[in-house]
C-alpha cells in the first residue's frame, strides 16, 4: 500500500471523480449508438462486454471491453499524474465501484472484470499483462468468461507481489473481493453446470 501523503479533502475529491469516471455505462451507450437495443433487456441484462457479445455484434463487444478497461486506467493515471500514488489507487478503486454500482443505473452495473484489468495495466503493466494472461487461460479452458474473470482476480494478488509491485497488494485484494462478490450468481451456475459459454445467446 502506498504511503498516505495527500490531504483528505483531495483524496475524497479523487474518490468522487474516480467513481464518476467508472460509472459511465459504456455497454449501454455502445448498444444504443450501434442500434442494438436496450442492453438491460438483452441476455443477462448486464452492461459488460460479455452481454454485449450476446447481441451478436463483436465490434460492439470489443468497443465495450476497451472502454470499460480504459475508464479504470484513466481514473488511476489521471490521479497519479495530478496528485500521487495514494490518490491514484483510491481513484482506481472508486472507478471499479462506480462500474459495479453506477448511480445512473440505480446502482446495478457490471461485473467489473474489464475495468479491473484496465486498472492493473495502469497500476503496473507487467502485472496487468500477466493477469490478462490468467484470464485467457481460465476463459480458454472453461469457455466461460466468468471463470476467466475469477481466475484472473484470484491470480492478481499473488502476481502483484511476486512481480515486485507489492505497493498495489491491498488494491488488488479489494478489487478481487469486488470481482468475486459481483460473480456470486455465476459461481452458483458454474457449480450447477449451467453457466453460459462465451458467445452463447441467452
LOTORZA-10935 format. One record per atom (N, C-alpha, C): residue number from 1; residue in three letters; x, y, z. Coordinates in steps of 0.1 Angstrom, whole numbers, plus 5000, padded with zeros to 4 digits. Example, Ala and Ser with C-alpha at 12.3 -4.5 7.8 and 13.67 -1.06 7.14 Angstrom:
2
<1, "ALA", <5132, 4943, 5078>>;
<1, "ALA", <5123, 4955, 5078>>;
<1, "ALA", <5132, 4967, 5078>>;
<2, "SER", <5128, 4978, 5071>>;
<2, "SER", <5137, 4989, 5071>>;
<2, "SER", <5129, 5000, 5079>>;
This chain:
202
<1, "UNK", <5008, 4988, 5000>>;
<1, "UNK", <5000, 5000, 5000>>;
<1, "UNK", <5009, 5012, 5000>>;
<2, "UNK", <5006, 5022, 4992>>;
<2, "UNK", <5014, 5034, 4991>>;
<2, "UNK", <5012, 5043, 5004>>;
<3, "UNK", <5022, 5050, 5008>>;
<3, "UNK", <5021, 5059, 5019>>;
<3, "UNK", <5010, 5070, 5016>>;
<4, "UNK", <5002, 5073, 5027>>;
<4, "UNK", <4992, 5083, 5025>>;
<4, "UNK", <4998, 5097, 5027>>;
<5, "UNK", <5000, 5104, 5017>>;
<5, "UNK", <5007, 5117, 5017>>;
<5, "UNK", <4998, 5128, 5013>>;
<6, "UNK", <4986, 5125, 5007>>;
<6, "UNK", <4977, 5135, 5002>>;
<6, "UNK", <4967, 5139, 5012>>;
<7, "UNK", <4963, 5152, 5013>>;
<7, "UNK", <4953, 5157, 5022>>;
<7, "UNK", <4940, 5150, 5020>>;
<8, "UNK", <4933, 5148, 5031>>;
<8, "UNK", <4920, 5140, 5030>>;
<8, "UNK", <4910, 5147, 5020>>;
<9, "UNK", <4908, 5160, 5020>>;
<9, "UNK", <4898, 5166, 5010>>;
<9, "UNK", <4902, 5162, 4996>>;
<10, "UNK", <4915, 5162, 4993>>;
<10, "UNK", <4919, 5159, 4979>>;
<10, "UNK", <4917, 5144, 4976>>;
<11, "UNK", <4919, 5136, 4986>>;
<11, "UNK", <4917, 5122, 4984>>;
<11, "UNK", <4902, 5119, 4981>>;
<12, "UNK", <4893, 5126, 4989>>;
<12, "UNK", <4879, 5125, 4987>>;
<12, "UNK", <4875, 5130, 4973>>;
<13, "UNK", <4881, 5140, 4969>>;
<13, "UNK", <4878, 5145, 4955>>;
<13, "UNK", <4881, 5135, 4945>>;
<14, "UNK", <4893, 5129, 4946>>;
<14, "UNK", <4896, 5118, 4936>>;
<14, "UNK", <4887, 5106, 4937>>;
<15, "UNK", <4883, 5103, 4949>>;
<15, "UNK", <4873, 5092, 4951>>;
<15, "UNK", <4860, 5095, 4943>>;
<16, "UNK", <4855, 5107, 4944>>;
<16, "UNK", <4843, 5111, 4937>>;
<16, "UNK", <4846, 5111, 4922>>;
<17, "UNK", <4857, 5117, 4918>>;
<17, "UNK", <4860, 5117, 4903>>;
<17, "UNK", <4862, 5103, 4898>>;
<18, "UNK", <4869, 5095, 4905>>;
<18, "UNK", <4870, 5081, 4901>>;
<18, "UNK", <4857, 5074, 4899>>;
<19, "UNK", <4848, 5076, 4909>>;
<19, "UNK", <4835, 5069, 4909>>;
<19, "UNK", <4827, 5074, 4896>>;
<20, "UNK", <4828, 5087, 4894>>;
<20, "UNK", <4820, 5092, 4882>>;
<20, "UNK", <4826, 5087, 4869>>;
<21, "UNK", <4839, 5086, 4868>>;
<21, "UNK", <4845, 5081, 4856>>;
<21, "UNK", <4841, 5066, 4854>>;
<22, "UNK", <4842, 5058, 4865>>;
<22, "UNK", <4838, 5044, 4864>>;
<22, "UNK", <4824, 5041, 4862>>;
<23, "UNK", <4815, 5051, 4866>>;
<23, "UNK", <4801, 5048, 4865>>;
<23, "UNK", <4795, 5050, 4851>>;
<24, "UNK", <4803, 5055, 4841>>;
<24, "UNK", <4798, 5057, 4828>>;
<24, "UNK", <4795, 5043, 4822>>;
<25, "UNK", <4782, 5040, 4819>>;
<25, "UNK", <4778, 5026, 4814>>;
<25, "UNK", <4781, 5025, 4799>>;
<26, "UNK", <4793, 5023, 4795>>;
<26, "UNK", <4797, 5022, 4781>>;
<26, "UNK", <4790, 5011, 4773>>;
<27, "UNK", <4787, 5000, 4780>>;
<27, "UNK", <4779, 4989, 4773>>;
<27, "UNK", <4766, 4994, 4768>>;
<28, "UNK", <4759, 5001, 4777>>;
<28, "UNK", <4745, 5006, 4774>>;
<28, "UNK", <4747, 5017, 4762>>;
<29, "UNK", <4757, 5026, 4764>>;
<29, "UNK", <4759, 5036, 4754>>;
<29, "UNK", <4762, 5030, 4740>>;
<30, "UNK", <4771, 5021, 4740>>;
<30, "UNK", <4776, 5015, 4727>>;
<30, "UNK", <4764, 5007, 4721>>;
<31, "UNK", <4756, 5000, 4728>>;
<31, "UNK", <4745, 4992, 4723>>;
<31, "UNK", <4735, 5002, 4717>>;
<32, "UNK", <4732, 5013, 4723>>;
<32, "UNK", <4722, 5022, 4717>>;
<32, "UNK", <4728, 5029, 4705>>;
<33, "UNK", <4740, 5033, 4705>>;
<33, "UNK", <4746, 5040, 4694>>;
<33, "UNK", <4747, 5031, 4682>>;
<34, "UNK", <4749, 5018, 4684>>;
<34, "UNK", <4750, 5009, 4673>>;
<34, "UNK", <4737, 5002, 4669>>;
<35, "UNK", <4726, 5007, 4675>>;
<35, "UNK", <4713, 5002, 4672>>;
<35, "UNK", <4710, 4988, 4676>>;
<36, "UNK", <4716, 4984, 4687>>;
<36, "UNK", <4714, 4970, 4692>>;
<36, "UNK", <4703, 4969, 4702>>;
<37, "UNK", <4697, 4980, 4706>>;
<37, "UNK", <4686, 4980, 4715>>;
<37, "UNK", <4690, 4983, 4729>>;
<38, "UNK", <4681, 4981, 4739>>;
<38, "UNK", <4684, 4983, 4753>>;
<38, "UNK", <4691, 4971, 4759>>;
<39, "UNK", <4703, 4973, 4762>>;
<39, "UNK", <4712, 4962, 4767>>;
<39, "UNK", <4706, 4956, 4780>>;
<40, "UNK", <4699, 4964, 4788>>;
<40, "UNK", <4693, 4959, 4800>>;
<40, "UNK", <4682, 4949, 4798>>;
<41, "UNK", <4677, 4948, 4785>>;
<41, "UNK", <4667, 4938, 4782>>;
<41, "UNK", <4672, 4927, 4773>>;
<42, "UNK", <4685, 4926, 4772>>;
<42, "UNK", <4691, 4916, 4763>>;
<42, "UNK", <4700, 4906, 4772>>;
<43, "UNK", <4699, 4894, 4769>>;
<43, "UNK", <4707, 4884, 4776>>;
<43, "UNK", <4705, 4884, 4791>>;
<44, "UNK", <4716, 4886, 4798>>;
<44, "UNK", <4716, 4887, 4813>>;
<44, "UNK", <4712, 4900, 4818>>;
<45, "UNK", <4711, 4910, 4809>>;
<45, "UNK", <4708, 4924, 4813>>;
<45, "UNK", <4721, 4931, 4819>>;
<46, "UNK", <4732, 4925, 4819>>;
<46, "UNK", <4744, 4931, 4824>>;
<46, "UNK", <4750, 4941, 4814>>;
<47, "UNK", <4757, 4951, 4819>>;
<47, "UNK", <4762, 4961, 4810>>;
<47, "UNK", <4776, 4959, 4804>>;
<48, "UNK", <4782, 4947, 4807>>;
<48, "UNK", <4796, 4945, 4803>>;
<48, "UNK", <4797, 4939, 4789>>;
<49, "UNK", <4809, 4937, 4785>>;
<49, "UNK", <4812, 4932, 4771>>;
<49, "UNK", <4807, 4919, 4768>>;
<50, "UNK", <4807, 4910, 4778>>;
<50, "UNK", <4802, 4896, 4776>>;
<50, "UNK", <4787, 4896, 4772>>;
<51, "UNK", <4779, 4905, 4778>>;
<51, "UNK", <4765, 4905, 4775>>;
<51, "UNK", <4763, 4913, 4762>>;
<52, "UNK", <4771, 4923, 4759>>;
<52, "UNK", <4771, 4929, 4746>>;
<52, "UNK", <4773, 4919, 4735>>;
<53, "UNK", <4782, 4910, 4737>>;
<53, "UNK", <4785, 4900, 4727>>;
<53, "UNK", <4773, 4891, 4724>>;
<54, "UNK", <4764, 4890, 4734>>;
<54, "UNK", <4752, 4882, 4731>>;
<54, "UNK", <4742, 4889, 4721>>;
<55, "UNK", <4745, 4901, 4718>>;
<55, "UNK", <4737, 4908, 4708>>;
<55, "UNK", <4741, 4903, 4694>>;
<56, "UNK", <4752, 4896, 4693>>;
<56, "UNK", <4758, 4892, 4680>>;
<56, "UNK", <4767, 4901, 4674>>;
<57, "UNK", <4770, 4913, 4680>>;
<57, "UNK", <4779, 4923, 4675>>;
<57, "UNK", <4793, 4922, 4682>>;
<58, "UNK", <4802, 4916, 4675>>;
<58, "UNK", <4816, 4915, 4680>>;
<58, "UNK", <4822, 4929, 4681>>;
<59, "UNK", <4820, 4938, 4671>>;
<59, "UNK", <4826, 4951, 4672>>;
<59, "UNK", <4821, 4959, 4685>>;
<60, "UNK", <4808, 4958, 4687>>;
<60, "UNK", <4802, 4964, 4699>>;
<60, "UNK", <4808, 4959, 4712>>;
<61, "UNK", <4810, 4945, 4712>>;
<61, "UNK", <4815, 4939, 4724>>;
<61, "UNK", <4830, 4944, 4726>>;
<62, "UNK", <4837, 4944, 4715>>;
<62, "UNK", <4851, 4948, 4716>>;
<62, "UNK", <4852, 4963, 4721>>;
<63, "UNK", <4844, 4972, 4716>>;
<63, "UNK", <4844, 4986, 4720>>;
<63, "UNK", <4840, 4987, 4734>>;
<64, "UNK", <4831, 4979, 4739>>;
<64, "UNK", <4827, 4980, 4753>>;
<64, "UNK", <4838, 4975, 4762>>;
<65, "UNK", <4845, 4964, 4758>>;
<65, "UNK", <4856, 4959, 4765>>;
<65, "UNK", <4867, 4970, 4767>>;
<66, "UNK", <4871, 4976, 4756>>;
<66, "UNK", <4882, 4986, 4756>>;
<66, "UNK", <4878, 4998, 4765>>;
<67, "UNK", <4865, 5003, 4763>>;
<67, "UNK", <4861, 5015, 4770>>;
<67, "UNK", <4860, 5012, 4785>>;
<68, "UNK", <4855, 5000, 4789>>;
<68, "UNK", <4853, 4997, 4803>>;
<68, "UNK", <4867, 4996, 4809>>;
<69, "UNK", <4877, 4990, 4802>>;
<69, "UNK", <4890, 4989, 4807>>;
<69, "UNK", <4897, 5003, 4808>>;
<70, "UNK", <4894, 5011, 4798>>;
<70, "UNK", <4900, 5024, 4798>>;
<70, "UNK", <4896, 5033, 4809>>;
<71, "UNK", <4883, 5032, 4813>>;
<71, "UNK", <4879, 5041, 4824>>;
<71, "UNK", <4886, 5038, 4837>>;
<72, "UNK", <4889, 5026, 4840>>;
<72, "UNK", <4897, 5022, 4852>>;
<72, "UNK", <4911, 5028, 4851>>;
<73, "UNK", <4917, 5026, 4839>>;
<73, "UNK", <4931, 5031, 4837>>;
<73, "UNK", <4931, 5046, 4837>>;
<74, "UNK", <4922, 5053, 4831>>;
<74, "UNK", <4922, 5067, 4831>>;
<74, "UNK", <4921, 5073, 4845>>;
<75, "UNK", <4912, 5067, 4853>>;
<75, "UNK", <4910, 5072, 4867>>;
<75, "UNK", <4923, 5072, 4874>>;
<76, "UNK", <4930, 5060, 4873>>;
<76, "UNK", <4943, 5058, 4880>>;
<76, "UNK", <4953, 5067, 4875>>;
<77, "UNK", <4955, 5068, 4862>>;
<77, "UNK", <4966, 5076, 4856>>;
<77, "UNK", <4964, 5091, 4858>>;
<78, "UNK", <4952, 5096, 4857>>;
<78, "UNK", <4949, 5110, 4860>>;
<78, "UNK", <4953, 5114, 4874>>;
<79, "UNK", <4948, 5106, 4884>>;
<79, "UNK", <4951, 5108, 4898>>;
<79, "UNK", <4966, 5107, 4901>>;
<80, "UNK", <4973, 5098, 4895>>;
<80, "UNK", <4987, 5096, 4897>>;
<80, "UNK", <4995, 5108, 4891>>;
<81, "UNK", <4991, 5113, 4879>>;
<81, "UNK", <4998, 5124, 4873>>;
<81, "UNK", <4996, 5137, 4880>>;
<82, "UNK", <4984, 5139, 4885>>;
<82, "UNK", <4980, 5152, 4891>>;
<82, "UNK", <4982, 5152, 4906>>;
<83, "UNK", <4982, 5141, 4913>>;
<83, "UNK", <4983, 5141, 4928>>;
<83, "UNK", <4994, 5131, 4933>>;
<84, "UNK", <4992, 5119, 4931>>;
<84, "UNK", <5002, 5109, 4937>>;
<84, "UNK", <4996, 5095, 4937>>;
<85, "UNK", <5005, 5086, 4942>>;
<85, "UNK", <5001, 5071, 4941>>;
<85, "UNK", <4989, 5068, 4950>>;
<86, "UNK", <4989, 5075, 4962>>;
<86, "UNK", <4978, 5072, 4971>>;
<86, "UNK", <4964, 5076, 4965>>;
<87, "UNK", <4964, 5088, 4959>>;
<87, "UNK", <4952, 5092, 4952>>;
<87, "UNK", <4949, 5083, 4940>>;
<88, "UNK", <4959, 5079, 4933>>;
<88, "UNK", <4957, 5070, 4921>>;
<88, "UNK", <4950, 5057, 4925>>;
<89, "UNK", <4955, 5051, 4935>>;
<89, "UNK", <4949, 5038, 4939>>;
<89, "UNK", <4935, 5040, 4944>>;
<90, "UNK", <4932, 5051, 4952>>;
<90, "UNK", <4919, 5053, 4956>>;
<90, "UNK", <4909, 5056, 4945>>;
<91, "UNK", <4914, 5064, 4935>>;
<91, "UNK", <4906, 5067, 4923>>;
<91, "UNK", <4902, 5055, 4915>>;
<92, "UNK", <4912, 5046, 4915>>;
<92, "UNK", <4910, 5033, 4907>>;
<92, "UNK", <4900, 5024, 4914>>;
<93, "UNK", <4901, 5023, 4927>>;
<93, "UNK", <4891, 5015, 4935>>;
<93, "UNK", <4877, 5022, 4933>>;
<94, "UNK", <4876, 5035, 4934>>;
<94, "UNK", <4863, 5042, 4932>>;
<94, "UNK", <4858, 5040, 4918>>;
<95, "UNK", <4866, 5039, 4908>>;
<95, "UNK", <4862, 5037, 4895>>;
<95, "UNK", <4856, 5023, 4893>>;
<96, "UNK", <4862, 5013, 4900>>;
<96, "UNK", <4857, 4999, 4900>>;
<96, "UNK", <4843, 4999, 4907>>;
<97, "UNK", <4842, 5006, 4918>>;
<97, "UNK", <4829, 5006, 4925>>;
<97, "UNK", <4819, 5013, 4916>>;
<98, "UNK", <4823, 5024, 4909>>;
<98, "UNK", <4814, 5031, 4900>>;
<98, "UNK", <4809, 5022, 4889>>;
<99, "UNK", <4817, 5014, 4883>>;
<99, "UNK", <4813, 5005, 4873>>;
<99, "UNK", <4803, 4994, 4878>>;
<100, "UNK", <4806, 4989, 4890>>;
<100, "UNK", <4798, 4979, 4895>>;
<100, "UNK", <4784, 4984, 4901>>;
<101, "UNK", <4785, 4996, 4906>>;
<101, "UNK", <4773, 5002, 4912>>;
<101, "UNK", <4771, 5017, 4907>>;
<102, "UNK", <4768, 5019, 4894>>;
<102, "UNK", <4766, 5032, 4889>>;
<102, "UNK", <4753, 5039, 4893>>;
<103, "UNK", <4754, 5051, 4898>>;
<103, "UNK", <4742, 5058, 4902>>;
<103, "UNK", <4732, 5060, 4891>>;
<104, "UNK", <4737, 5061, 4879>>;
<104, "UNK", <4728, 5063, 4867>>;
<104, "UNK", <4719, 5051, 4864>>;
<105, "UNK", <4723, 5039, 4869>>;
<105, "UNK", <4715, 5027, 4866>>;
<105, "UNK", <4710, 5021, 4879>>;
<106, "UNK", <4707, 5030, 4889>>;
<106, "UNK", <4701, 5025, 4901>>;
<106, "UNK", <4711, 5016, 4908>>;
<107, "UNK", <4724, 5018, 4907>>;
<107, "UNK", <4734, 5011, 4914>>;
<107, "UNK", <4735, 4996, 4909>>;
<108, "UNK", <4730, 4993, 4897>>;
<108, "UNK", <4730, 4980, 4892>>;
<108, "UNK", <4739, 4980, 4879>>;
<109, "UNK", <4752, 4977, 4881>>;
<109, "UNK", <4761, 4978, 4870>>;
<109, "UNK", <4767, 4964, 4865>>;
<110, "UNK", <4780, 4965, 4861>>;
<110, "UNK", <4786, 4953, 4856>>;
<110, "UNK", <4794, 4945, 4866>>;
<111, "UNK", <4800, 4935, 4861>>;
<111, "UNK", <4808, 4926, 4870>>;
<111, "UNK", <4822, 4931, 4873>>;
<112, "UNK", <4827, 4940, 4864>>;
<112, "UNK", <4839, 4947, 4867>>;
<112, "UNK", <4852, 4941, 4862>>;
<113, "UNK", <4852, 4930, 4854>>;
<113, "UNK", <4864, 4924, 4850>>;
<113, "UNK", <4872, 4933, 4841>>;
<114, "UNK", <4866, 4939, 4831>>;
<114, "UNK", <4873, 4947, 4822>>;
<114, "UNK", <4879, 4959, 4829>>;
<115, "UNK", <4872, 4966, 4837>>;
<115, "UNK", <4877, 4977, 4845>>;
<115, "UNK", <4888, 4973, 4854>>;
<116, "UNK", <4887, 4961, 4860>>;
<116, "UNK", <4897, 4956, 4869>>;
<116, "UNK", <4910, 4954, 4861>>;
<117, "UNK", <4909, 4948, 4849>>;
<117, "UNK", <4921, 4946, 4841>>;
<117, "UNK", <4927, 4959, 4836>>;
<118, "UNK", <4919, 4969, 4833>>;
<118, "UNK", <4924, 4982, 4829>>;
<118, "UNK", <4932, 4988, 4840>>;
<119, "UNK", <4926, 4987, 4852>>;
<119, "UNK", <4933, 4993, 4864>>;
<119, "UNK", <4947, 4986, 4866>>;
<120, "UNK", <4947, 4973, 4865>>;
<120, "UNK", <4960, 4966, 4867>>;
<120, "UNK", <4970, 4970, 4856>>;
<121, "UNK", <4966, 4972, 4844>>;
<121, "UNK", <4975, 4975, 4833>>;
<121, "UNK", <4981, 4989, 4836>>;
<122, "UNK", <4973, 4998, 4842>>;
<122, "UNK", <4978, 5012, 4845>>;
<122, "UNK", <4986, 5012, 4858>>;
<123, "UNK", <4982, 5003, 4867>>;
<123, "UNK", <4989, 5003, 4880>>;
<123, "UNK", <5004, 4998, 4878>>;
<124, "UNK", <5005, 4987, 4871>>;
<124, "UNK", <5018, 4981, 4868>>;
<124, "UNK", <5016, 4972, 4856>>;
<125, "UNK", <5020, 4976, 4844>>;
<125, "UNK", <5017, 4969, 4832>>;
<125, "UNK", <5021, 4955, 4832>>;
<126, "UNK", <5033, 4951, 4837>>;
<126, "UNK", <5036, 4937, 4837>>;
<126, "UNK", <5026, 4928, 4845>>;
<127, "UNK", <5022, 4934, 4856>>;
<127, "UNK", <5011, 4926, 4864>>;
<127, "UNK", <4998, 4926, 4856>>;
<128, "UNK", <4995, 4937, 4849>>;
<128, "UNK", <4983, 4937, 4841>>;
<128, "UNK", <4983, 4927, 4830>>;
<129, "UNK", <4994, 4926, 4823>>;
<129, "UNK", <4996, 4916, 4812>>;
<129, "UNK", <4995, 4902, 4818>>;
<130, "UNK", <5001, 4900, 4829>>;
<130, "UNK", <5001, 4886, 4835>>;
<130, "UNK", <4987, 4883, 4839>>;
<131, "UNK", <4980, 4892, 4844>>;
<131, "UNK", <4966, 4890, 4849>>;
<131, "UNK", <4957, 4887, 4836>>;
<132, "UNK", <4959, 4895, 4826>>;
<132, "UNK", <4952, 4892, 4813>>;
<132, "UNK", <4954, 4878, 4808>>;
<133, "UNK", <4967, 4874, 4809>>;
<133, "UNK", <4970, 4860, 4805>>;
<133, "UNK", <4963, 4850, 4814>>;
<134, "UNK", <4962, 4853, 4827>>;
<134, "UNK", <4954, 4844, 4836>>;
<134, "UNK", <4940, 4843, 4831>>;
<135, "UNK", <4934, 4855, 4827>>;
<135, "UNK", <4920, 4855, 4822>>;
<135, "UNK", <4919, 4846, 4810>>;
<136, "UNK", <4928, 4847, 4801>>;
<136, "UNK", <4928, 4839, 4788>>;
<136, "UNK", <4929, 4824, 4791>>;
<137, "UNK", <4937, 4821, 4801>>;
<137, "UNK", <4938, 4806, 4804>>;
<137, "UNK", <4925, 4802, 4810>>;
<138, "UNK", <4920, 4809, 4820>>;
<138, "UNK", <4907, 4805, 4827>>;
<138, "UNK", <4896, 4804, 4817>>;
<139, "UNK", <4894, 4815, 4809>>;
<139, "UNK", <4883, 4815, 4799>>;
<139, "UNK", <4885, 4805, 4788>>;
<140, "UNK", <4897, 4803, 4784>>;
<140, "UNK", <4900, 4794, 4773>>;
<140, "UNK", <4897, 4779, 4777>>;
<141, "UNK", <4902, 4776, 4789>>;
<141, "UNK", <4900, 4762, 4793>>;
<141, "UNK", <4885, 4759, 4796>>;
<142, "UNK", <4878, 4769, 4802>>;
<142, "UNK", <4864, 4766, 4806>>;
<142, "UNK", <4854, 4771, 4796>>;
<143, "UNK", <4858, 4779, 4786>>;
<143, "UNK", <4849, 4785, 4777>>;
<143, "UNK", <4838, 4794, 4784>>;
<144, "UNK", <4842, 4799, 4795>>;
<144, "UNK", <4833, 4808, 4803>>;
<144, "UNK", <4840, 4821, 4807>>;
<145, "UNK", <4835, 4832, 4803>>;
<145, "UNK", <4841, 4845, 4806>>;
<145, "UNK", <4841, 4847, 4821>>;
<146, "UNK", <4831, 4843, 4828>>;
<146, "UNK", <4831, 4844, 4843>>;
<146, "UNK", <4842, 4837, 4849>>;
<147, "UNK", <4845, 4825, 4845>>;
<147, "UNK", <4856, 4817, 4850>>;
<147, "UNK", <4869, 4824, 4848>>;
<148, "UNK", <4871, 4830, 4836>>;
<148, "UNK", <4883, 4838, 4833>>;
<148, "UNK", <4885, 4849, 4843>>;
<149, "UNK", <4874, 4856, 4845>>;
<149, "UNK", <4874, 4867, 4855>>;
<149, "UNK", <4878, 4863, 4869>>;
<150, "UNK", <4872, 4852, 4873>>;
<150, "UNK", <4875, 4847, 4886>>;
<150, "UNK", <4890, 4842, 4888>>;
<151, "UNK", <4895, 4836, 4878>>;
<151, "UNK", <4909, 4831, 4878>>;
<151, "UNK", <4918, 4843, 4878>>;
<152, "UNK", <4915, 4853, 4869>>;
<152, "UNK", <4924, 4865, 4869>>;
<152, "UNK", <4923, 4872, 4882>>;
<153, "UNK", <4912, 4873, 4888>>;
<153, "UNK", <4911, 4880, 4901>>;
<153, "UNK", <4919, 4873, 4912>>;
<154, "UNK", <4917, 4860, 4912>>;
<154, "UNK", <4925, 4852, 4922>>;
<154, "UNK", <4940, 4853, 4920>>;
<155, "UNK", <4944, 4854, 4908>>;
<155, "UNK", <4958, 4854, 4905>>;
<155, "UNK", <4965, 4868, 4908>>;
<156, "UNK", <4957, 4878, 4907>>;
<156, "UNK", <4962, 4892, 4907>>;
<156, "UNK", <4970, 4895, 4920>>;
<157, "UNK", <4964, 4891, 4931>>;
<157, "UNK", <4971, 4895, 4944>>;
<157, "UNK", <4984, 4887, 4946>>;
<158, "UNK", <4985, 4876, 4940>>;
<158, "UNK", <4998, 4868, 4940>>;
<158, "UNK", <5008, 4875, 4930>>;
<159, "UNK", <5003, 4877, 4918>>;
<159, "UNK", <5012, 4883, 4908>>;
<159, "UNK", <5018, 4896, 4912>>;
<160, "UNK", <5010, 4905, 4918>>;
<160, "UNK", <5014, 4918, 4922>>;
<160, "UNK", <5026, 4918, 4932>>;
<161, "UNK", <5026, 4908, 4940>>;
<161, "UNK", <5037, 4906, 4950>>;
<161, "UNK", <5049, 4899, 4943>>;
<162, "UNK", <5046, 4888, 4937>>;
<162, "UNK", <5057, 4880, 4930>>;
<162, "UNK", <5065, 4889, 4920>>;
<163, "UNK", <5058, 4898, 4913>>;
<163, "UNK", <5064, 4905, 4903>>;
<163, "UNK", <5070, 4919, 4908>>;
<164, "UNK", <5070, 4920, 4921>>;
<164, "UNK", <5077, 4932, 4927>>;
<164, "UNK", <5069, 4945, 4928>>;
<165, "UNK", <5056, 4944, 4928>>;
<165, "UNK", <5048, 4956, 4929>>;
<165, "UNK", <5039, 4955, 4941>>;
<166, "UNK", <5045, 4952, 4953>>;
<166, "UNK", <5037, 4950, 4965>>;
<166, "UNK", <5029, 4961, 4970>>;
<167, "UNK", <5033, 4974, 4965>>;
<167, "UNK", <5025, 4985, 4969>>;
<167, "UNK", <5011, 4985, 4964>>;
<168, "UNK", <5008, 4976, 4955>>;
<168, "UNK", <4994, 4975, 4950>>;
<168, "UNK", <4987, 4964, 4955>>;
<169, "UNK", <4992, 4957, 4965>>;
<169, "UNK", <4986, 4945, 4971>>;
<169, "UNK", <4973, 4947, 4976>>;
<170, "UNK", <4971, 4957, 4985>>;
<170, "UNK", <4958, 4959, 4991>>;
<170, "UNK", <4947, 4963, 4981>>;
<171, "UNK", <4952, 4971, 4971>>;
<171, "UNK", <4942, 4975, 4960>>;
<171, "UNK", <4938, 4962, 4953>>;
<172, "UNK", <4947, 4953, 4950>>;
<172, "UNK", <4944, 4941, 4943>>;
<172, "UNK", <4934, 4932, 4951>>;
<173, "UNK", <4937, 4932, 4964>>;
<173, "UNK", <4928, 4924, 4973>>;
<173, "UNK", <4914, 4930, 4972>>;
<174, "UNK", <4912, 4943, 4973>>;
<174, "UNK", <4899, 4949, 4973>>;
<174, "UNK", <4892, 4947, 4959>>;
<175, "UNK", <4900, 4948, 4948>>;
<175, "UNK", <4894, 4946, 4935>>;
<175, "UNK", <4890, 4931, 4934>>;
<176, "UNK", <4898, 4922, 4939>>;
<176, "UNK", <4895, 4908, 4938>>;
<176, "UNK", <4882, 4905, 4946>>;
<177, "UNK", <4881, 4911, 4957>>;
<177, "UNK", <4868, 4909, 4965>>;
<177, "UNK", <4856, 4914, 4958>>;
<178, "UNK", <4857, 4925, 4951>>;
<178, "UNK", <4846, 4930, 4943>>;
<178, "UNK", <4842, 4921, 4931>>;
<179, "UNK", <4853, 4916, 4924>>;
<179, "UNK", <4850, 4907, 4913>>;
<179, "UNK", <4843, 4895, 4918>>;
<180, "UNK", <4848, 4889, 4928>>;
<180, "UNK", <4842, 4876, 4933>>;
<180, "UNK", <4827, 4879, 4938>>;
<181, "UNK", <4825, 4890, 4945>>;
<181, "UNK", <4812, 4894, 4950>>;
<181, "UNK", <4802, 4896, 4939>>;
<182, "UNK", <4807, 4902, 4928>>;
<182, "UNK", <4798, 4905, 4917>>;
<182, "UNK", <4795, 4892, 4908>>;
<183, "UNK", <4803, 4882, 4911>>;
<183, "UNK", <4801, 4869, 4903>>;
<183, "UNK", <4795, 4859, 4912>>;
<184, "UNK", <4788, 4863, 4922>>;
<184, "UNK", <4781, 4853, 4931>>;
<184, "UNK", <4772, 4844, 4923>>;
<185, "UNK", <4763, 4850, 4915>>;
<185, "UNK", <4754, 4842, 4907>>;
<185, "UNK", <4761, 4833, 4897>>;
<186, "UNK", <4772, 4838, 4891>>;
<186, "UNK", <4779, 4830, 4882>>;
<186, "UNK", <4785, 4818, 4889>>;
<187, "UNK", <4791, 4820, 4901>>;
<187, "UNK", <4797, 4809, 4908>>;
<187, "UNK", <4787, 4798, 4911>>;
<188, "UNK", <4774, 4802, 4914>>;
<188, "UNK", <4764, 4792, 4916>>;
<188, "UNK", <4761, 4784, 4904>>;
<189, "UNK", <4760, 4792, 4892>>;
<189, "UNK", <4757, 4785, 4880>>;
<189, "UNK", <4769, 4776, 4875>>;
<190, "UNK", <4781, 4780, 4878>>;
<190, "UNK", <4792, 4772, 4874>>;
<190, "UNK", <4792, 4759, 4882>>;
<191, "UNK", <4789, 4759, 4895>>;
<191, "UNK", <4787, 4747, 4903>>;
<191, "UNK", <4776, 4738, 4898>>;
<192, "UNK", <4766, 4745, 4893>>;
<192, "UNK", <4754, 4737, 4888>>;
<192, "UNK", <4756, 4732, 4874>>;
<193, "UNK", <4767, 4737, 4867>>;
<193, "UNK", <4769, 4733, 4853>>;
<193, "UNK", <4761, 4739, 4843>>;
<194, "UNK", <4755, 4751, 4846>>;
<194, "UNK", <4746, 4758, 4837>>;
<194, "UNK", <4751, 4772, 4833>>;
<195, "UNK", <4763, 4775, 4836>>;
<195, "UNK", <4768, 4788, 4832>>;
<195, "UNK", <4770, 4789, 4817>>;
<196, "UNK", <4765, 4800, 4811>>;
<196, "UNK", <4766, 4801, 4796>>;
<196, "UNK", <4780, 4802, 4791>>;
<197, "UNK", <4783, 4796, 4780>>;
<197, "UNK", <4796, 4796, 4774>>;
<197, "UNK", <4798, 4809, 4766>>;
<198, "UNK", <4810, 4813, 4764>>;
<198, "UNK", <4814, 4825, 4757>>;
<198, "UNK", <4807, 4825, 4743>>;
<199, "UNK", <4800, 4836, 4740>>;
<199, "UNK", <4794, 4838, 4727>>;
<199, "UNK", <4780, 4832, 4726>>;
<200, "UNK", <4775, 4825, 4737>>;
<200, "UNK", <4762, 4819, 4737>>;
<200, "UNK", <4752, 4830, 4739>>;
<201, "UNK", <4740, 4829, 4732>>;
<201, "UNK", <4729, 4839, 4734>>;
<201, "UNK", <4720, 4833, 4744>>;
<202, "UNK", <4715, 4841, 4754>>;
<202, "UNK", <4705, 4836, 4763>>;
<202, "UNK", <4692, 4837, 4757>>;
